[in-house]
Amino acid sequence: MANHTTTIGFSDPLYLHPSDSPGVPLVQDPLVGSENYNVWSRAMLISLQAKNKLGFINGSCSRPAAAHQNLHQWERCNAIVLSWIMNSVSKEIFSGIIYCTEASKVWADLKERFDKICGSRIFSIHRDIAHLTQGSSSISVYFSNLKRLWDEFNSLVTLPSCECASAKAYVEHEQQQRLLQFLMGLNDSYGHIRSQFLMMNPLPSVNQAYSIISHEESTRHVLSSQPIVEIPTAAFYSSSTKRNDPVRCENCNIPGHTKENCFRLVGYPPGHKLHKRFPQGKGLKHNHQHSKIAAQSSVENAVPQTHSHEETRVSNVLPRQFTDAQYQQILQLLDQNAMPTHEVTANLAVERMPILQVLRTA
């Protein structure tokens, strides 16, 4: 028997490869009924053809005579093909084929029971194609789902395969229909590319359209993943803030006057309660120019350091010419109401009343 086995070549259907194990299922999804028979049978045919065992289900490799020297080898191969089929069906179908002895009879029985080409399935495929859209899926996933429906439809309907002019015209029409179905399901973001395809003459194939749109999707993904360069706005914000803020002294950090008119530098004007202590400015020598600036800006800077910006604006609206008595009276009112900045706002209405009385007498 060993001598007979060695005569079987690698291309012979009776040849068994070491990887031809009976317990390995050939397809991923088992047969459950007529709803997936077409897909299941297609996958099984591909797997059996790869293992060179199609002859055991289509009848081309029939059972040899009882006295034939390869009978035992044929029975081994037939048993392995049977086990592959049994491992690729559901438990309910498995119980109905367990007692069969030939793989070709089991295959013919399954085809007769579940290979039902009916109008309802064809209608269901057409409906799924018409309602299939890209949505949130990628171009690759959307096209794969659409192509699966096309292939299933081709397996149910016999298409012309000759080389005549009518067959070629039918194939071109089918390709055009598939292109339109593919373009209709795309998202609106690809509308401009869809318009360009429809203006082409002749129309591109569906595979060409898929390749171009897939490239466009990749380009958009790369552009969207790049970091966005933000324009620094600190300088603009700083400049606009400075224009909107009131004038602030660089020496004492009190709003309402500048460094050139600061009392701490140029000295306090006559009549101010700090004039006797700092007539020439704290920490500065006598400077005639500073005294001149202090005399010219005495009215604008009549508010002490603790006064708020609101009080400075009130002092700026006073007339520039008063009698000595009126001027002294204004300074006394300001000195009496001198207080911290956070309290000036609350008493601002009270302070304005005596100032207005003085203005009426001016």
Sequence and secondary structure as in RCSB ss.txt:
>XXXX:A:sequence
MANHTTTIGFSDPLYLHPSDSPGVPLVQDPLVGSENYNVWSRAMLISLQAKNKLGFINGSCSRPAAAHQNLHQWE
RCNAIVLSWIMNSVSKEIFSGIIYCTEASKVWADLKERFDKICGSRIFSIHRDIAHLTQGSSSISVYFSNLKRLW
DEFNSLVTLPSCECASAKAYVEHEQQQRLLQFLMGLNDSYGHIRSQFLMMNPLPSVNQAYSIISHEESTRHVLSS
QPIVEIPTAAFYSSSTKRNDPVRCENCNIPGHTKENCFRLVGYPPGHKLHKRFPQGKGLKHNHQHSKIAAQSSVE
NAVPQTHSHEETRVSNVLPRQFTDAQYQQILQLLDQNAMPTHEVTANLAVERMPILQVLRTA
>XXXX:A:secstr
 HHHHHT  TTSTT   TT  TT  SSSS B STTSHHHHHHHHHHHHHHTT THHHHSSS    TT TTHHHHH
HHHHHHHHHHHTTB HHHHHHHTT   HHHHHHHHHHHH    HHHHHHHHHHHHH   TTS HHHHHHHHHHHH
HHHHHHS    S SHHHHHHHHHHHHHHHHHHHHTS GGGHHHHHHHHT SS   HHHHHHHHHHHHHHHHHHHH
S       HHHHHHHHHHHS  B TTT  BTS GGG HHHH   TTSTTTTT SS TT    HHHHHHHHHTTTT
T S TT  HHHHHHHHTS S   HHHHHHHHHHHHHT   HHHHTTTHHHHHHHHHHHHHH 
